């Protein structure tokens, strides 16, 4: 499957100021987050599709750096929340503070009131904290007492999970996983990228901070989102992505292997996510129409956390990526 978005040799619409700015942002992120082009591209797709990202990968793979770089490049406020077993919901959302001088209460916003939030090791916090974060993600507001406080229009959460150590963790329930637009698996960089990372770190140690990047205005992000809504999806492609999701609910119609491996399929939220991410992928490639290649490129990230494996699949070592790959080969393309 495609791991990095590159412009294709197909007819493209004239570049808009929003497209030029987002591509400039993409290049900046790729220079600062070396060897993780897939993470950079998925972060931008989540930004354009107005969704949130769940990232799974070992420590030290530039997940925190990616969010910080994105936030600084868009002039956005960012906050990192380290999830721990003793964290309280109010530590994330904020709390009511009593004012003895007049006997009233004042709401003190928590770190969720940022443009970009890194929820580090989200599975280390208990269910109440996870629910508080995910409610804010879904409703774009925090309710304290009888008052609801709206979050920023530019609001993106990137939550991380450490796949190495699972002791003392609280796995996210399927209903909460479904709230994430994409679930991205991050691997180690190749040796060539490792050399570039080493030189980048040495340069930062020797020379200090680089020249400031001319930040992208939030208005350009909103303009890009409006452009995204106009990306054409043909009726045949629309039917195809719907059939992909329906196949996860009726796997027996697409082969014995899928029937044995899938216990629960994706919800309609998965269909909407597949559509939005496909259009974002096409727009970043410079096209005003989506193709089956766009669907294939992001299918694993959209469906990885929405397809529930059966016990038989787990015992046989079949992961979600293998299931999605089999699914893509079983459902005929338009």
C-alpha positions as CSV (number, residue, x, y, z in Angstrom):
1,X,0.0,0.0,0.0
2,X,1.1,3.6,-0.6
3,X,3.0,5.0,2.4
4,X,3.7,8.5,1.3
5,X,1.6,10.9,-0.7
6,X,3.1,12.0,-4.0
7,X,1.5,14.0,-6.8
8,X,0.4,11.7,-9.6
9,X,0.7,12.2,-13.4
10,X,-2.9,12.9,-13.8
11,X,-4.8,16.1,-14.7
12,X,-4.9,18.4,-11.7
13,X,-6.8,21.5,-10.8
14,X,-4.8,24.8,-10.6
15,X,-3.1,25.1,-7.2
16,X,-5.0,27.2,-4.7
17,X,-3.3,29.3,-2.0
18,X,-4.5,26.7,0.5
19,X,-3.0,23.8,-1.4
20,X,0.3,25.6,-1.8
21,X,0.4,26.3,2.0
22,X,-0.5,22.8,3.0
23,X,2.1,21.3,0.6
24,X,4.7,23.7,2.1
25,X,3.7,22.5,5.6
26,X,4.0,18.9,4.4
27,X,7.6,19.5,3.2
28,X,8.5,21.2,6.4
29,X,7.2,18.3,8.5
30,X,9.0,15.8,6.4
31,X,12.3,17.7,7.0
32,X,11.7,17.9,10.7
33,X,10.2,14.4,11.3
34,X,12.7,12.3,9.3
35,X,11.8,8.7,8.3
36,X,8.2,9.0,9.3
37,X,6.6,10.1,6.1
38,X,3.6,7.9,6.7
39,X,2.9,9.5,10.1
40,X,3.4,13.0,8.6
41,X,0.9,12.3,5.8
42,X,-1.7,10.8,8.1
43,X,-1.3,13.7,10.5
44,X,-2.1,16.1,7.7
45,X,-5.0,13.9,6.5
46,X,-6.5,14.0,10.0
47,X,-6.0,17.8,10.1
48,X,-7.7,18.3,6.7
49,X,-10.5,15.7,7.4
50,X,-11.1,17.3,10.9
51,X,-10.5,14.1,12.8
52,X,-8.3,12.6,15.4
53,X,-5.4,10.1,15.2
54,X,-4.4,7.1,17.3
55,X,-0.8,6.2,16.8
56,X,0.8,3.0,17.9
57,X,4.6,2.6,18.0
58,X,7.6,2.1,20.2
59,X,9.0,5.0,22.2
60,X,11.4,7.4,20.4
61,X,9.8,7.4,17.0
62,X,9.1,11.2,16.8
63,X,5.4,11.1,17.7
64,X,5.7,14.0,20.1
65,X,8.0,15.9,17.8
66,X,5.5,15.5,14.9
67,X,2.7,17.1,16.9
68,X,4.9,19.9,18.3
69,X,6.3,20.7,14.9
70,X,2.8,20.8,13.4
71,X,1.5,23.1,16.1
72,X,4.4,25.5,15.8
73,X,4.0,25.5,12.0
74,X,0.4,26.6,12.2
75,X,0.6,29.1,15.1
76,X,-1.5,26.8,17.3
77,X,-1.4,26.1,21.0
78,X,-0.2,22.6,21.8
79,X,-0.3,20.5,25.0
80,X,1.1,17.1,25.9
81,X,-0.8,15.1,28.5
82,X,1.1,12.1,30.0
83,X,-1.6,9.6,30.9
84,X,-1.0,7.7,34.1
85,X,-3.2,5.4,36.3
86,X,-3.7,8.2,38.9
87,X,-4.9,10.8,36.4
88,X,-8.4,12.3,37.0
89,X,-10.9,13.5,34.3
90,X,-10.5,17.1,35.6
91,X,-6.8,16.9,34.9
92,X,-7.7,16.7,31.3
93,X,-10.8,18.8,30.9
94,X,-10.4,21.4,33.7
95,X,-12.3,22.0,37.0
96,X,-14.5,24.5,38.8
97,X,-12.4,26.7,41.2
98,X,-14.2,28.2,44.2
99,X,-13.7,32.0,44.7
100,X,-14.1,32.8,48.4
101,X,-14.1,36.5,47.8
102,X,-17.6,36.4,46.2
103,X,-18.6,32.8,46.9
104,X,-18.8,31.9,43.2
105,X,-17.2,29.2,41.1
106,X,-14.9,29.9,38.1
107,X,-14.1,27.3,35.5
108,X,-10.3,26.7,35.0
109,X,-9.8,25.2,31.5
110,X,-7.6,22.1,31.3
111,X,-5.0,21.1,28.7
112,X,-7.7,19.8,26.4
113,X,-8.4,23.5,25.5
114,X,-5.6,23.6,23.0
115,X,-5.4,23.4,19.2
116,X,-3.2,20.3,19.2
117,X,-3.2,17.8,22.0
118,X,-0.8,14.8,22.4
119,X,-2.4,12.2,24.6
120,X,0.7,10.2,25.4
121,X,0.1,6.5,26.3
122,X,-3.7,6.9,26.5
123,X,-4.2,3.3,27.5
124,X,-2.4,3.9,30.8
125,X,-5.3,6.0,32.2
126,X,-8.5,4.5,33.7
127,X,-11.7,4.4,31.8
128,X,-13.2,7.7,33.3
129,X,-10.2,9.7,32.0
130,X,-10.4,8.1,28.6
131,X,-14.1,8.8,28.4
132,X,-13.6,12.4,29.3
133,X,-11.0,12.9,26.6
134,X,-13.0,11.0,23.9
135,X,-16.2,12.9,24.8
136,X,-14.4,16.2,24.2
137,X,-13.1,14.8,20.9
138,X,-16.6,13.7,19.7
139,X,-18.7,16.7,21.0
140,X,-16.0,19.4,20.7
141,X,-17.0,20.8,24.1
142,X,-16.5,20.2,27.8
143,X,-19.4,20.5,30.2
144,X,-18.7,21.6,33.8
145,X,-21.7,21.7,36.0
146,X,-24.5,23.2,33.8
147,X,-22.3,25.1,31.5
148,X,-20.8,23.8,28.2
149,X,-17.5,25.2,27.1
150,X,-16.7,25.0,23.4
151,X,-13.3,23.8,22.1
152,X,-11.4,25.5,19.4
153,X,-12.5,25.0,15.7
154,X,-8.9,24.0,15.0
155,X,-8.7,21.0,17.4
156,X,-6.7,17.8,16.8
157,X,-5.9,15.0,19.3
158,X,-3.1,12.5,18.6
159,X,-3.2,9.7,21.1
160,X,-0.4,7.2,21.4
161,X,-0.2,3.6,22.6
162,X,3.0,1.7,23.4
163,X,2.7,-1.8,21.9
164,X,5.7,-3.2,23.9
165,X,4.4,-3.2,27.5
166,X,0.8,-3.9,28.2
167,X,1.0,-4.5,32.0
168,X,-1.0,-2.0,34.0
169,X,-2.8,-0.6,31.0
170,X,-6.5,-0.1,30.3
171,X,-7.2,-1.1,26.6
172,X,-9.5,1.3,24.8
173,X,-13.0,-0.2,24.3
174,X,-14.1,-0.7,20.7
175,X,-16.7,2.0,20.9
176,X,-14.0,4.5,21.9
177,X,-11.5,3.3,19.3
178,X,-14.2,4.0,16.7
179,X,-14.0,7.7,17.6
180,X,-10.6,8.0,16.1
181,X,-10.5,8.8,12.4
182,X,-7.4,6.6,11.8
183,X,-5.2,4.2,13.7
184,X,-1.6,4.5,12.4
185,X,1.1,2.0,13.1
186,X,4.5,3.6,13.2
187,X,7.7,1.5,12.6
188,X,11.4,2.1,12.8
189,X,13.1,4.3,10.2
190,X,15.4,2.7,7.6
191,X,19.2,3.0,7.9
192,X,19.3,5.9,5.4
193,X,16.8,7.9,7.4
194,X,18.6,7.0,10.6
195,X,21.7,8.7,9.2
196,X,19.7,11.8,8.4
197,X,18.2,11.8,12.0
198,X,21.7,11.5,13.4
199,X,22.9,14.5,11.4
200,X,19.8,16.5,12.3
201,X,20.3,15.9,16.0
202,X,24.0,16.8,15.8
203,X,23.1,20.0,13.9
204,X,20.5,21.1,16.4
205,X,23.0,20.5,19.2
206,X,25.8,22.4,17.5
207,X,23.8,25.2,15.9
208,X,20.8,25.6,18.1
209,X,17.3,26.3,16.7
210,X,16.9,26.6,12.9
211,X,15.5,29.7,11.2
212,X,11.9,30.2,12.0
213,X,9.4,28.6,9.6
214,X,6.8,31.0,8.1
215,X,3.8,29.6,9.8
216,X,0.6,28.6,8.0
217,X,-2.4,30.6,9.0
218,X,-5.3,28.6,10.5
219,X,-7.5,30.2,7.9
220,X,-5.6,28.3,5.2
221,X,-6.4,25.1,7.0
222,X,-10.1,26.0,7.0
223,X,-9.9,26.9,3.3
224,X,-8.3,23.5,2.6
225,X,-11.1,21.8,4.4
226,X,-13.7,23.6,2.2
227,X,-11.7,22.5,-0.9
228,X,-11.7,19.0,0.4
229,X,-15.5,18.9,0.4
230,X,-15.5,19.6,-3.3
231,X,-13.2,16.6,-4.2
232,X,-15.3,14.4,-6.5
233,X,-16.2,10.9,-5.6
234,X,-17.8,9.0,-8.4
235,X,-20.9,6.9,-7.8
236,X,-18.9,3.8,-8.6
237,X,-16.2,4.6,-6.1
238,X,-18.7,5.5,-3.5
239,X,-20.3,2.1,-4.0
240,X,-16.9,0.5,-3.7
241,X,-16.0,2.0,-0.4
242,X,-19.4,1.1,1.0
243,X,-18.9,-2.5,-0.2
244,X,-15.6,-2.6,1.6
245,X,-17.2,-1.7,4.9
246,X,-20.2,-3.9,4.3
247,X,-17.8,-6.8,3.6
248,X,-16.5,-6.5,7.2
249,X,-20.0,-7.1,8.5
250,X,-20.7,-10.0,6.1
251,X,-17.3,-11.6,5.6
252,X,-18.7,-15.0,4.8
253,X,-19.8,-13.7,1.4
254,X,-16.1,-12.9,0.5
255,X,-14.3,-16.1,1.5
256,X,-13.8,-18.6,4.3
257,X,-10.7,-16.9,5.6
258,X,-12.5,-13.6,6.3
259,X,-15.4,-15.4,7.8
260,X,-13.1,-17.1,10.3
261,X,-11.1,-14.0,11.1
262,X,-13.7,-11.3,11.6
263,X,-16.1,-11.3,14.5
264,X,-17.4,-7.7,14.2
265,X,-17.3,-5.3,11.3
266,X,-17.0,-1.6,11.0
267,X,-19.8,0.9,11.7
268,X,-21.2,3.6,9.4
269,X,-18.6,5.9,11.0
270,X,-16.0,3.8,9.2
271,X,-17.7,4.4,5.9
272,X,-17.6,8.2,6.5
273,X,-14.0,8.1,7.6
274,X,-13.0,6.1,4.5
275,X,-14.7,8.7,2.3
276,X,-13.1,11.7,4.1
277,X,-9.6,10.3,4.2
278,X,-9.8,9.1,0.5
279,X,-10.7,12.7,-0.5
280,X,-8.0,14.2,1.7
281,X,-5.4,11.8,0.2
282,X,-6.5,12.7,-3.4
283,X,-6.4,16.5,-2.6
284,X,-2.9,16.2,-1.1
285,X,-1.8,14.5,-4.3
286,X,-3.1,17.5,-6.3
287,X,-6.3,16.0,-7.7
288,X,-9.9,17.2,-7.4
289,X,-11.2,13.6,-7.7
290,X,-10.6,10.4,-5.7
291,X,-9.6,7.1,-7.2
292,X,-9.5,3.4,-5.9
293,X,-5.8,4.0,-5.2
294,X,-6.7,6.6,-2.7
295,X,-9.1,4.2,-1.0
296,X,-6.4,1.5,-0.9
297,X,-3.8,3.9,0.4
298,X,-5.7,4.7,3.6
299,X,-7.9,1.6,4.0
300,X,-5.7,-0.1,6.6
301,X,-5.4,3.1,8.7
302,X,-9.2,3.6,8.7
303,X,-10.2,0.0,9.2
304,X,-7.4,-1.3,11.4
305,X,-9.1,-0.4,14.7
306,X,-12.7,-0.9,13.4
307,X,-12.5,-4.6,12.4
308,X,-12.7,-6.8,15.4
309,X,-10.6,-10.0,15.0
310,X,-12.0,-13.3,16.1
311,X,-10.3,-15.6,18.7
312,X,-9.3,-17.9,15.8
313,X,-7.5,-15.0,14.0
314,X,-5.7,-14.0,17.2
315,X,-4.6,-17.6,17.9
316,X,-3.4,-17.9,14.3
317,X,-1.4,-14.7,14.5
318,X,-3.5,-12.9,11.9
319,X,-3.4,-9.2,12.5
320,X,-5.8,-6.5,11.3
321,X,-3.5,-5.5,8.4
322,X,-3.6,-9.0,6.9
323,X,-7.4,-8.9,7.2
324,X,-7.7,-5.5,5.4
325,X,-5.3,-6.7,2.7
326,X,-7.4,-9.8,2.1
327,X,-10.5,-7.6,2.1
328,X,-9.1,-5.4,-0.6
329,X,-8.3,-8.3,-2.8
330,X,-11.7,-9.9,-2.3
331,X,-14.0,-6.9,-3.0
332,X,-13.9,-6.2,-6.7
333,X,-12.8,-2.7,-7.7
334,X,-15.0,-0.4,-10.0
